[in-house]
Amino acid sequence: MFNPSREQARQLFFDTWRKYRQREIISGIETIVLEVILLHPEYHGILDDANRYLDKDYLPEMGGTNPFLHMSMRGDQRTIVY
């Protein structure tokens, strides 16, 4: 079972997106992560800026959606666990 920390899970999204954009080889769990990322173009800008968003908190009182939690939940349907 894949059970990463918050930072590890987010880094997986950032790394997978970077590899896809740079046409690098993607394998294993990255293929599932990429499928989820491609379903969510509204988060591509966030994934382009790891320095800004890796440690960002998404608190309920701020409103909006935590993009990493949302994508992880979608991926969880395919085996990713946040």
Secondary structure, DSSP 8 states (H G I E B T S, - for coil): -----HHHHHHHHHHHHHHHHTT----THHHHHHHHHHT-GGGHHHHT-HHHHTT----GGG-S--HHHHHHHHHHTTT---
